């Protein structure tokens, strides 16, 4: 078994290529769901969340499991939708996903996760390893050495900050193009969410017809409302997507600090993320031309 403790690789055959294959299901809400074993007993489904740095389980799902126990005192944990939240913490857990086993894993309790999942985990589980998300085969592949097939993918600079993954992309509105930085956020089921500054400076409310309004909740129940529109063109490296659903906020400048691409964009590419989180490799797949999730 591949053993990891406290997030660090403990056993690994040096310079020997190894691939770990983890099947996943893509939910109706564009979330990546994998099966895991908690404390060698409980079977659960975890969302692979590219913007998550800790393991969390929902309050509702915890009721089903017999092997996890939480401190009665509350600790502070951050989520993408707010500065901090109070949450119960459980220490010293083991999690097995496929052949890979993590020991002494801290798990936080929260309110929400992707539909049909019990909680979530993020890329930190695969520190110093290459991560492939293959939507055609519906598997995660974890490599010790970058696979040769990246030669057939588009290579894009990746910015890694505070455990979060960002790329640059361009959106086109009428005769104008706007470059912006986007958080890769597989926990967000939609396509694109613009940050407040970008939406305000580029007058998106005036340039894009509003087709709907929607409320969003983060993992701890914080609610914000956004405007929904259709973006004519969105370009990532050499790949262009047309008529993309987008969201942005008006009247709350400064609250949404990051633009993000969600599951409805991510699923259209097979992705390979290098071990140092310096580059991401993209290739369009069988889902590229499918309809977007209705707003």
C-alpha positions in Angstrom: 0.0 0.0 0.0 1.0 3.6 -0.5 1.2 5.0 3.0 0.9 8.7 3.8 1.0 10.1 7.3 0.2 13.7 8.3 0.0 14.6 4.6 3.6 13.5 3.9 4.8 10.6 1.7 6.3 7.9 4.0 7.1 5.1 1.6 7.9 5.6 -2.1 10.2 3.7 -4.4 12.6 6.4 -5.7 12.9 7.0 -9.4 10.4 4.2 -10.2 7.3 5.2 -12.1 4.1 4.3 -10.4 0.5 4.9 -11.2 -2.4 4.8 -8.8 -5.8 4.6 -10.4 -8.9 5.9 -8.6 -12.3 5.5 -10.2 -14.8 8.3 -9.8 -18.3 9.2 -10.7 -19.3 12.6 -12.2 -22.5 13.6 -10.5 -25.4 15.5 -12.0 -24.0 18.6 -10.3 -20.6 18.3 -12.0 -18.8 17.1 -8.9 -16.1 14.4 -8.8 -17.1 11.7 -6.3 -14.8 8.9 -5.1 -15.4 6.0 -2.8 -13.3 5.9 0.4 -12.9 3.8 3.5 -12.9 5.7 6.8 -11.0 4.1 9.7 -10.9 0.7 7.9 -14.7 0.4 8.4 -17.1 3.0 7.1 -17.6 3.4 3.4 -18.2 7.0 2.2 -18.2 9.1 -0.9 -15.9 12.1 -1.0 -15.9 15.0 -3.5 -12.5 15.7 -5.0 -12.4 19.5 -4.4 -9.6 21.3 -6.2 -10.0 24.3 -3.9 -10.0 22.4 -0.6 -7.1 22.0 1.7 -8.6 19.9 4.4 -10.9 16.9 4.8 -14.4 17.6 5.8 -17.6 15.6 6.4 -21.1 17.0 6.6 -23.1 17.0 9.8 -25.7 14.8 8.2 -23.3 12.2 6.9 -21.4 11.9 10.2 -24.5 10.5 11.8 -24.1 7.4 9.6 -20.5 6.6 10.6 -19.5 4.5 13.6 -15.8 5.1 13.7 -15.3 8.9 13.8 -15.4 11.0 17.0 -15.3 14.8 17.4 -14.0 17.1 20.1 -16.8 18.9 21.8 -14.9 22.2 21.6 -15.0 24.2 18.4 -12.0 25.2 16.3 -11.7 27.7 13.5 -11.5 26.7 9.8 -11.7 28.8 6.6 -13.9 28.2 3.6 -13.9 30.0 0.2 -17.1 31.8 1.0 -16.1 33.5 4.3 -13.1 34.4 6.5 -13.6 31.8 9.1 -16.1 29.4 10.7 -16.3 27.5 13.9 -16.3 23.7 13.4 -15.8 20.5 15.3 -12.5 18.6 14.7 -11.7 14.9 14.7 -8.1 13.8 14.9 -6.2 10.6 14.2 -8.3 9.1 11.4 -7.3 6.9 8.5 -8.7 7.2 5.0 -8.2 4.7 2.2 -8.9 5.6 -1.4 -8.0 2.7 -3.8 -4.5 1.5 -2.9 -3.6 4.7 -1.1 -3.9 5.0 2.6 -3.5 8.2 4.8 -3.0 8.0 8.5 -3.5 10.5 11.3 -5.9 12.6 9.2 -7.7 15.5 10.9 -11.3 15.8 9.7 -13.5 18.8 10.1 -17.3 18.8 10.4 -19.3 21.2 8.2 -22.8 21.7 6.7 -22.5 21.2 3.0 -20.7 19.2 0.4 -21.4 18.4 -3.2 -24.7 16.6 -3.7 -24.5 12.8 -3.3 -21.3 13.1 -1.3 -20.5 12.8 2.4 -17.7 15.3 2.4 -14.6 16.4 0.5 -10.8 16.3 0.1 -8.4 18.2 -2.0 -5.1 18.1 -3.9 -3.1 18.2 -0.7 -3.8 14.5 -0.4 -1.4 14.1 -3.4 1.4 16.3 -2.3 4.5 16.0 -4.5 2.6 13.7 -6.9 1.2 14.3 -10.4 -2.7 14.4 -10.6 -4.6 13.4 -13.7 -8.4 13.9 -14.0 -9.6 11.8 -16.9 -13.3 12.5 -17.5 -13.4 10.2 -20.5 -12.4 7.1 -18.4 -13.8 8.6 -15.2 -10.6 8.0 -13.2 -8.1 10.0 -11.2 -4.6 8.8 -12.0 -1.8 9.6 -9.5 1.7 9.5 -10.9 5.2 9.6 -9.4 6.6 10.7 -12.8 5.0 13.0 -15.4 3.5 10.7 -18.1 4.8 11.1 -21.6 1.3 11.7 -23.0 1.5 15.3 -21.8 3.1 16.0 -25.2 -0.3 15.8 -26.7 -1.8 18.3 -24.2 -1.8 22.1 -24.1 0.6 23.3 -21.4 -0.6 26.2 -19.3 1.1 28.1 -16.5 -0.4 27.3 -13.1 -0.2 29.7 -10.1 -0.2 27.9 -6.8 -1.1 30.2 -3.8 -2.1 29.3 -0.3 -3.1 25.8 -1.5 -5.2 27.1 -4.4 -4.7 26.6 -8.1 -5.2 29.5 -10.6 -4.9 29.8 -14.4 -5.2 32.8 -16.8 -8.0 32.8 -19.3 -9.7 35.3 -21.7 -13.4 36.2 -22.0 -14.7 38.0 -25.1 -17.7 40.4 -24.9 -18.8 42.1 -28.2 -15.5 43.4 -29.7 -13.5 43.4 -26.5 -11.4 40.7 -24.8 -10.5 40.6 -21.1 -7.9 38.5 -19.4 -8.3 37.5 -15.9 -7.1 35.0 -13.3 -9.4 32.1 -12.4 -9.5 29.7 -9.4 -9.9 26.1 -10.4 -12.9 25.2 -8.2 -14.3 21.7 -8.8 -16.6 22.2 -5.8 -18.6 24.9 -7.7 -21.0 23.1 -10.0 -21.5 26.0 -12.4 -19.3 27.2 -15.2 -17.8 30.7 -14.4 -18.1 33.1 -11.5 -16.4 36.5 -11.8 -14.9 38.4 -9.0 -16.5 41.7 -7.9 -13.6 43.9 -9.1 -13.5 42.3 -12.6 -17.3 42.5 -13.0 -17.4 46.2 -11.8 -14.4 47.4 -13.8 -15.7 45.8 -17.0 -19.3 46.8 -16.5 -20.6 43.2 -17.0 -24.1 44.2 -15.8 -24.3 46.6 -18.8 -22.7 44.4 -21.4 -24.3 41.0 -20.7 -28.0 40.3 -20.6 -29.1 39.0 -17.2 -31.0 35.8 -17.6 -31.4 34.7 -13.9 -30.5 35.3 -10.3 -29.3 32.6 -8.0 -28.3 32.1 -4.4 -25.0 30.3 -3.5 -24.0 28.6 -0.3 -20.5 27.7 0.8 -19.7 24.7 3.0 -20.8 26.5 6.2 -24.2 27.9 4.9 -23.1 31.4 4.1 -25.5 32.8 1.4 -24.7 35.3 -1.4 -26.8 36.2 -4.4 -25.4 36.5 -7.9 -26.5 37.5 -11.4 -26.5 35.0 -14.2 -25.7 35.7 -17.8 -24.3 34.1 -21.0 -20.7 34.9 -22.1 -20.2 34.7 -25.9 -16.7 33.3 -25.8 -14.3 32.0 -23.2 -10.7 31.0 -24.1 -8.3 28.8 -22.1 -5.0 28.7 -23.9 -5.9 27.5 -27.4 -9.3 26.2 -26.5 -12.4 28.3 -27.0 -15.8 27.7 -25.5 -18.9 29.4 -26.7 -22.1 30.7 -24.9 -20.8 29.9 -21.4 -23.1 30.5 -18.4 -21.4 33.0 -16.0 -22.3 34.6 -12.7 -21.3 37.8 -10.9 -22.3 40.0 -8.1 -23.6 43.5 -8.1 -23.9 45.8 -5.1 -21.5 43.7 -2.9 -18.1 44.8 -4.3 -15.3 43.2 -2.4 -17.1 40.2 -1.1 -16.3 37.9 -4.1 -12.5 38.3 -4.3 -11.7 35.5 -6.8 -13.0 34.6 -10.2 -13.4 30.9 -10.6 -14.1 28.2 -13.2 -16.3 25.4 -11.9 -17.2 21.9 -12.7 -19.2 22.7 -15.8 -16.0 24.0 -17.4 -13.5 21.7 -15.8 -15.3 18.5 -16.9 -14.8 19.5 -20.6 -11.0 18.9 -20.3 -8.9 16.0 -19.3 -6.3 17.6 -16.9 -2.9 16.8 -15.7 -1.4 18.8 -12.8 2.4 18.5 -12.3 3.9 17.6 -8.9 5.2 21.1 -8.2 1.9 22.7 -9.1 3.7 24.9 -11.7 1.9 23.7 -14.9 -1.4 22.2 -15.9 -1.9 20.2 -19.1 -5.3 20.4 -20.9 -6.9 18.3 -23.5 -10.5 18.6 -24.7 -12.6 15.4 -24.2 -15.9 13.8 -25.0 -17.8 16.3 -22.7 -16.4 19.4 -24.4 -19.4 20.0 -26.6 -22.1 18.9 -24.2 -24.8 21.3 -23.0 -24.2 23.4 -20.0 -26.1 22.8 -16.8 -29.2 25.0 -16.9 -29.0 28.1 -14.9 
